[in-house]
Amino acid sequence: MTGGRKKIDPALQAQVDAQLMEQGAFSPLDLLIDTGRLAYADYESWRRKEIDSLDEVLMGAPARIRAQLEDAAGYARSIGLVEQRQDLYAWRDGASGGTDEPLRISADPALSRLIGCRYVPAQSAPQMDLFFDNPVVALTNGIVRALSDRDAAEAQRLLDQLYARAPNHADLAAFDQLLTALHRSNAQVADGETGDPHDQLAFLLGTLPVARRLLGPRSRDLLRPLWLRLADTLGNRPFSPDEPELHRSFALAQAHDWSAVREAVLAEPDWQRHAQLCMRLAESAFYRRDRAESLSAWCHACWHAPEEAARAIEERRQPDAGITALWQAFVDSTEALSGPDDPAPSAVDFPAWLLLREPGLALQLPLDLPTGKTPAEEAYRCTHRWIHARRNGHSDEEMSLRRKLQAMHPLLFRYLKQTL
């Protein structure tokens, strides 16, 4: 840690970094939701004014929650983000009228301030004089607020004004698309009625980038009911590698229902053999802060789809900065130790290397984690047994396993010697 920056828990920092990568901003409120401190159903009840404040539903000791948010906010400021107040209003859900008073966050002023803001790059901070003096900017900001508040009538009213005042505005079609999404979200679906999942998915995938660009973190509030509706439509539809997004786990991941993502993946027979399901489980575990399950999922992805797993990590198509750092250490160390006769290091070797890098993981990842008997999976089992033999002082077994690993994977054996 440099520059006098206060040390932050790596898992908490990773959550902040993941938000920045996905949304371009950091929202403490979203952090509470993603880490399970605030159930999304309770957040919805609060936005509908069914509960008075978040004090009633936050999970965990208030002092601990406040300390985590202070650490996250301090980290955000230390990397140059600017704090913005973020007033939230009751959802209208198709109704018109109502109060314009912001929702009450907490009786604790410090906690209320921490939750009621977001952090953005300095160049993204709005120019307030432009907001007040430019009627077109005022209209677009009003539309964004109305969409975020699920107020279809107000969004339509302001959008009509924008069409009249700026008929060539670049975002007119985009706002129309988001208003269509809001109408779909507010529409009641008859019991037993289902739509075509292909049509639902195509609409959502087409709307998602527009919603993220114009609504930022609140795009989830607009689209989540539609993602959950798609998940219900898909039901128990089996996973197909040809249509990986037409699986309940994908829709639930877009809705950020991480516990339900886990259930959907684990309910799929032989999920370990599908890289997309492995990575969805790893993402779910990351947000639930279950490192052992996340690493287990990555192990399966590496064994069964090594090239796809490597690309996902290298191209940062996943939010966990910790796994990215481990992967880079794996690449660096194996390249440094590789001899001219060694095969090129592959992602299939990553799980066994991981045990050698962090022997304590042998207490969290089971010996029978592999589902097959490939050379890479056997190297994992051999390494796992070696760690336990060494820990328990079984010298003869330890030496036997060292010789076995040397014979089956000289490169991993050289890394083992380096770690002793």
N, C-alpha and C positions, 0 to 999 in steps of 0.2 A: 504494500500500500504506500502510495507516494503522495506528496503534496499535502500532508497532514489530513488526508481524507480518512474519516472514521471507518473502521473495518465493519463490513456488513456480512451477514450470514450468506455463504455462497448460493444456497438454494433460494434465498429471498432475492438476491441480486439477479439470479437467473430468471426469476419470474418477471422482474422489471425489464430486463433485456428482451425477454420474449414478447412482452407487450410492445416495446419499441419497434421490434422487428416486424410485427404483424400490423400494428396500427399507426406507427409513427409518433406515438405519444404514450404517456403513462398515466393511468387512472387508478388511484388508490381504491376506489369503489370496485373496479373490475378485479383488482388484486384480492379483495375480500371474497368475491364470488368464485374466482378461479381456485383459490386455496381452500375453499370449503368453510371459510369463516361466516359466509352469508349464503344460505341456500337460495337458489334463484327463485323458487316458489315464494319465499319470504320477501325477496326483493320485489317481485311482482305485486304482492299484497301491499307493500309499502307504496309502490307507485300508483296503486289504485286507492290509496288512503284507507285501506282496510285495517291498517295498524298505524299508530301515531308516529313512531320513530323506529330507527333501527336498533335502539337500545334493547328492545324486546326480543330481538331475534338473532343478534350476533352471537356466534358460538365461540366460547373461550373467555378467559379472564380479560376484562376491559383494559387493565393496565398492560397486559401482554400484547393485546391487539394494538393499543396506542403506541407501544414501544416499537413494534414491527413497522407500523405505518410511518413513524418518525424516522426509522432507519432507512426505509425505502425512499421517503421524501428527501432525506439528506443525500442519499446516493444520486437521486435524480438531479438535484441541484449541483452536485459535485461534477457531473458530466455535462453541465452547461444547459440543462433544461430550465425553462421558465415556468413559474407557477401561475396558473389561471384559475380564478374562481369558476365553479361549475354549478350553477343553480339548477336543480331538478324540480320538475312540476308533475302534478298528478296526470296520469294517463287518462285520456278521454275515451278511448276504445270505441270510437264512433259517435260519442255523444258530443253535443256542443255546449257552450257555456262553461261555468265552473269558475273556480278561484284562480287568480293569477299569482297567489302567494307561493313562494318556493316551499317544497316539502321540508318538514322538520327532520333533521338527520339524527341529532343526539342532544340530550340534555347537557352533555359535557362539551363546553365550548371548544376545547382543544381537539377533541375527537371529531366534532362537527366540522371544524376547519380542515382537519387532515383529510376527511372523506370527501368534503365538498369542493374539491379542486382537482385539477389535472396538470400534468407537466408536459410542455411541448418544446421543441427546438425554438430558439430565439427567433429565427427567421419565419417561423409559422405563427408567431403571436400576432393577433389582429391589431390593426391600427385603429384605435377607438374613434379618432376624429373622422376617419374614412367611414366608419360604421354609422356615425350619426349624421354626417353631411351628405352621404351618397344614398339616395332613395332606393336605387337598384340593389346595393349591398344590403340595405336594411330589409328589403323584401326577401332576398335570398336567405339571409340569416333568420328571418321570421319563418320561412318555409321549413328550414332545417329544424328549428325549434318545434314547429307544429308536427312535423313528421316524427321527431324524437318523442313527443308527448302523445303520439297516436291520435292526434286531433285532425281527422280527415277533413272536416268541414272548414277549419281554419286554414289548413294546408291548401285546399282547393281555392278558397277565397283569395289568398295571397298569390297563388300561382296564376289565377286569372288576371290579377293586377300586373304581375310580371310579364305575362303575354302582351298586355296592353301597353305597358311602358317600355319594354325592351323585347320586341318580337324576334329579334335575332340573337337573343342571349344563348350562349353555348350550352347551358344546362337545362333548357326547357324540356327537352325530350327525356333527360335523366330524371328530372323531378316528376314528370308524368309517369315514368316507370316506377319510381318509388311510391307514388300515390296509388298506383295500381296494386303494388305489394301491400300497402296499408289496407286498402279495401278488401283484399283477399284475406289478410290477417284478421280483420274485424268480422268477416263474414262467418256466420254460423254454419256448421256442417251437420247435416242430418245424420242421425244414428245409423250406422251401417253403410253410409255413403263413402265411397272411395274414388279418388281420381286416378288418372293414368300417372304412374310414378315417373315415367320418362318425361312427360310434359311438365310435371312439378319440378323435377330436377333441372330441366333445361331452363325454366323460368328463373329458378333460384340462382343457378350458376351465372346466368346472364345479368342478374340484378346485384349479386354480391359485390363485384368490384365497384359498381356505381354507388352502392350504399356505403361502402367503406370510404370512398373518396369524399362523399358529401356529408356523411353523418359521423364518420370516425368511430369511436368506441360504441356509440349508441346505435350503430347499424345492427348489432346483435339484438337489441330490443325490438327493432322493426321486423327482422326476419326470423327470429327464434320461433314464433308460433307456426310459421310455415315449414321450418325444418322439422319441428316436432310432428306436424301433420304428415310430412313425408315419411318420417320414421314409422308412424302408425300405419300408413299405407303399405309400407314395405313389410311390416310385420316380421314373420319368420322366414322371409325369402332367403334362400341359401346364397352364400357368397359365390360370386363368379369372377374369376380373374379377367374375363372379357368385359365385364361391367362392374369394376370394383367400387364405383360410387353409388351403385344401386344396392346398397346394403345398409341396414339400420344403423350400423356403427358409424358410417360416414355422416349421415344426417344428424345423428346425436353429437358427433364431434363438432359440426358446424354450430350446433346450439350450445356448445360448451357444457353439455351434461356429462361430465367425465365419469361419474360412477356408472351411469347407464351405458356409456361406451364400453367400459370394462365388461359389463354383463353381456353385452351384445357380442363382443369378440370371443369371450370364453365359452359362450353357448354354441359357437360354430365348431363343428367337428374338424379336427386337424388344422386349427387356426394357425398353428406354428409354421405350417408350410406355405403360408401366404404372406409375403413381405408387407403388403398394405395393411393387413390386420395386425401384424406384429408392430408396425410403426404407429398405428392408432392406439394400440394398448400402451406402447411406450409413451406416447404423448399424454394419454389419460393419466398414467402413473406419474409423469412429470408434474402435471398440475395438481395431482393429489399428494405430491411429495412422498411417493413410495419409490425410492431409488432402486431397491432390490427388484421390484417388479419391472421397472423400466429397463434395467440392465438385462434381466431375463428375456424380455421381449426382443431387445437388440441382439442378444446371443442367438435366438432362433432365427431372426432375420439374416444374420451373418452366415449361419450354417446353411440355410435353405435358399437364400437369394443374395449371395455375397456382393455381386456387382451392383444390384439395386440398393442394398443397404449402404454401400460405400458412397454411391452417388448422393443418396439422401443426406448423409452426414456432411460430405464435402461441399455440397451446394446449399447447405443450411436450409433444407426443406423440412426442418423439424425445429422446435423451439429450445431444446435443451443445450445450452452452451457447455455444460459439463461433459456431455458425451462428445461434443465437438473437440474439446480440449484433450480428452482421453484418446480419441481417434488420432489426433495429430501426434501425440506422444507415441502411440503405437507405430505410426508410419515412420517417424523419425528414428525410433530405436531399432526397428527391424531393418530399415535401410542401412543404418550405421553398422549393424552386426552381420549383414548378409555377405556371404562369400561368393566367389565366382561360380561355384557348383550348386548353390542353393536356388531352389525355385523362387520366383518372385513372391514376396509376401502377399497374402490375400486376406480378405475380411473373414474368411473361415477360421483364421488363426486368432482373431481378436478375442474371443471368449477365453481361451486358455491363457493368452498373454495378460488378459485382465486379472485373472486369478494371481498370476505371478506379480503383477504390479501392485495389487491390493490383496494380500493373502487373507485378510479378514473377511473378504467376500465369500470364502469357502464356508463360513458359518451362516451366510444368508442365502447363497445360491446352492441348490441341492446337487448332490452327486448325479442323480438321475435326471437332471435338467435336459440333457440331450434326448431326443426321441429316436435316434438312429445310431448306426455304428460306422459312420464315415471316419476316415483318419483324423479329421479335425475334432470330431466329437470324442473319439478315443483319447486324443491328446488332452482334451478338457478333463476327462475322467482321471487320466493318469496324473495330471497336475493337481487336481482336487485331492486325490488320495495322498499324493506326496506332501501336500501342505498339512494334512491331518497327521500323517506319520511323523513329520518333523515336529509338529506341535506336541504330540504325545510322547516324544522321545523314543520312538521305535526305529532305532538306527538301521537295523538290517533291512527293514521294509523301505525306509527312506532311500537307502543306497540302491536297492533293487529298482525302485520307481525312477530314480535319477537315470539309471542305465537304460531303462525302458524308454524314457522320454528322449534321451540322447539318440537312441537308435531310430525312433519314429519321427523325430523333428529336431535336427541339430540346431536350427536357428533358435527355437524356443529354449533349448537346453543352454545355449550360450547366454540368452537373456536371464535364465534362471541363475547361472553362475554369477552374472553381473549383480544380481539382487542380493546375493548372500553376503 
